[in-house]
Amino acid sequence: MEQGIQFDTALIKRYNQSGPRYTSYPTAVQFEEAFGIADYEKAAQRSNESGRGLSLYFHIPFCDTICFYCACNKVWTRDRSKTTPYLERLFKEIEMQAKLFDPNRKVEQLHWGGGTPTFIDHNEMRQLMAKTRECFNLYDDDSGEYSIEIDPREATAETVKLLRELGFNRMSLGVQDFDPKVQKAVNRIQSEEETFTVLNAARAEGFLSVNVDLIYGLPFQTQTSFLETLDKLLEVEPDRFSIFNYAHMPTMFPTQKRMKEEDMPSPDQKLAILQATTERLLEAGYVYIGMDHFAKPDDELAIAQRNETLYRNFQGYSTHADCDLVGMGATSISLIDNTYAQNMRSLDDYYARIDAGQLAVFRGVHLSEDDELRRDVITRLISHFHLNFAKVNQQWGIRFDEYFADELNSLKVFAEDGLLTIDAQDIYITAKGRLLIRNICMAFDAYIKPGTQNRFSKVI
């Protein structure tokens, strides 16, 4: 398959509405507090009969400084001692979670996210991985996809060496922008030297993949300045890039109020930055994976997309599709069997639950068969840009053209605009339609009603 995209400015402007990013379906908007610990435990029991592997996510919420643009769940503190009570509870949660799952199930995927995972010190990193290995069945080689998010300001070459020794084989580096004026405006002062020290150390230590995160739409960014940052990074050829659209939603994320809207690029300027960035990456030999992500053609994500085995979850795109996801730490989300479950958000609530000897689950959702079917359809479209009706029919025992008759009818406008093609067997997303894949997926979303899109970010 062709792994590129084509810009049509007029169409992008017309379709640039708000919508889900589909890291889950149903989205977290549908989670309910009626879902509790007993529901989660029953789901874990059912999942043990599946033979699926496990994916583990650990949330480390602490950050030394606040990046004004950030919409993640984090705890800002300069007090490093706060990690001790958090890890004490996290270790207890690991023990409780492990008791729910068959110890023979291999951990195919592991991820530390944040916040800033490298906020914890080296000894705490060793302890956390040791506790994980004690309780879960981890690989001793690189068979699993074990990744970590790294703030280069909170890591050294020694940190990278330790992480590799602990079993990590993939990393994602937060960069956002090298321009000093932009960095000051968003309160993230990060030198190029800090970034390249970590990136080069990852190469030296044999990390299998290094991703770089950039954000467009921040104060004082221009097409020229953003390309200067990109070109410096292209010189060292990271395996992957994530080019995120900054979503300004200050009513939901109050720290965003500390940036002035008049300093931010206009929608037309943002689109120009994205177009120029995309063209530069394609010229450099990268391919478009989808939803902000680019990778080298021989990267496992690009290969998985061509083989239609790529998957999307809370950590982004993954090659390990058939796993149950166990989220641990405050605010983490799990995907177990046909359920989503989320932990308590605040540290106090999380601590109270764990101290009471209980799991921290406080809300979630049971997926109906219709939910699971629609999630499968959306995942195929957003990961492969292709949907074969016969494969869906075989897996779910339906007639696609009958079950989704209304949805297929609603796709006609996309076909007329050249965003996709439909025949009796398949839907193919065109190069012009890939930037607007969220719009297309929304046609299959049973929860999208008039006005509900405003809960989400703009698609471009």
Secondary structure, DSSP 8 states (H G I E B T S, - for coil): --------HHHHHHH--B----SSSS-GGG-BTT--HHHHHHHHHHHTTTT-EEEEEEEE-EESS--TT--S--EE-S-GGGHHHHHHHHHHHHHHHHTTS-TTSBEEEEEEEES-GGGS-HHHHHHHHHHHHHHSB--SSTTSEEEEEE-GGG--HHHHHHHHHHT--EEEEEEE---HHHHHHHT----HHHHHHHHHHHHHTT-SEEEEEEEES-TT--HHHHHHHHHHHHTT--SEEEEEE----TTTSGGGGGS-GGGS--HHHHHHHHHHHHHHHHHTT-EEEETTEEE-TTSHHHHHHHTT--EEETTEEES--SEEEEEESTT-EEEETTEEEEE-SSHHHHHHHHHTT---EEEEEE--HHHHHHHHHHHHHHHHSEEEHHHHHHHHT--HHHHTHHHHHHTHHHHHTTSEEE-SSEEEE-TTTGGGHHHHHHTT-TT--TTGGGGS-B--
